[in-house]
Each structure stands twice: as structure tokens, then as C-alpha cells.
Amino acid sequence: MENKPEKTLKTSGPIFLDITADVCPLTFVRTKLLLEGMTPGDLAEIRLQGAEPLANVPRTLRAQGHEIISLKPEDPAGGASSVHRLHVRKAAD
């Protein structure tokens, strides 16, 4: 019988989190827990909505050393109250 190396399952694309139904500070708590479970360099896509999460989540992630790749509205005509998608790369621990 031949020994074969184990295959590891890798996900393609970012890890996804939807916090549109949450309010601050839970929005950041859920985001922080997601990032804590990730490997440095992994990408996360976070769906968020509302003035406080749009201001606070990216600002706090930057302050912790994570890289904000993009923050874009799902519907560009929707304005600041529309749902946004935040792409972030986890920093080295």
C-alpha cells in the first residue's frame, strides 16, 4: 500500500462575514473574532451597513495593523446608508 501525503483543503477567495443586522460595538466584536481565527495574510470580505460601522470598523482594523483593501457600496447610487463591502487582509500576528 502506497503512502500518499494528506491533502489540505484551502478556500479560494476571501472569508465572508455579514454584519449588516448588527449594531456597534457588536459589529467590531464579530469582525475581530473572525480575524482572530484567520491566518496572517488571509483576506476577509465583510458586509456592513450604517454610519457607525462604516466609520469604526475600518478605522479600528487599520489601527490594529490590518490592511484595508477596499470599502465600496454594493449599490453606488445608494449613498452612505447602503450596504458596503469591506475587503481586509489580516496582518501578521
N, C-alpha and C positions, 0 to 999 in steps of 0.2 A: 504494500500500500504506500502510495506516494504522499509525502507531507507537503501541503500547499500552505503558503502564508495566508493569514486571515485578511479578509478584505474589510476596510473600514468604509462606512457609509459617510460620504461628505455631501452636504447640501450645496446646491448651486444657488447663487443669489443671496440676498440679504435675509436675515431673520426678521420676522414680521411681528409687530405689536400694534394693536388698535386701542388707543386710549381716548377716543372721541366721546365716550359716555362717562368718563371720569372727570373729577374736578381737582384742582390743586389742593393739597400737596400730593394727592394720590397719583396724579399724572407722573410726577417725577419719581415717586417711590416705585411704581411699576416699571418705569424706564430703567431705573438704577438696578432693580432686581434682574431685569433682562440682561443688562450689560455685565453684571457680575457672573452670570452663567455662560458668558461667551469667552472665546479665546482672543487674545490681543490680535488686532488686525482684521477680525471679523466685521462684517457690515450688518447694520440693523436698519430696517425701514420702520418708522413709527408714524402712525396715522394719528393726527391730533387736531383739536378744534378749540377755538376760544382765545381771547386776548391773553389771559394769564399763561396757559400752556405754551402759546406761540412765543411769548417773550421769555418765560422762565426756563423751560426745558432745554432749548438750545444754549442759552447763556450758561446754565449750570453745567451742562455737558462739556462745553468749552473750558470752563473753569477747572474741571476735573481732568483736563488734558485730552479729551476725546476730540476727534476731527469731524467737524460738520461738513459733509459733502455737499448737501443741498437742502433747501427748505422751499417747497413750491406748493401752491394751491392746486387741488385736483381740478377745480374749475376756475381758470384765471379771471372770469367775469364775476365770480362770487364774492370778491372782496375779502377783508380781513376776518370776517366771521365764518368763512367757508372752511371746509376740511382741508388740511395741509398734509403733505408727506415730507417727513424729515428723514434724511439718509445720514447715518453717522458711522464712523469707523472707530472701533474700540481701541483705546490707547494701550500701550504696553503697561503691564502691572508695575 
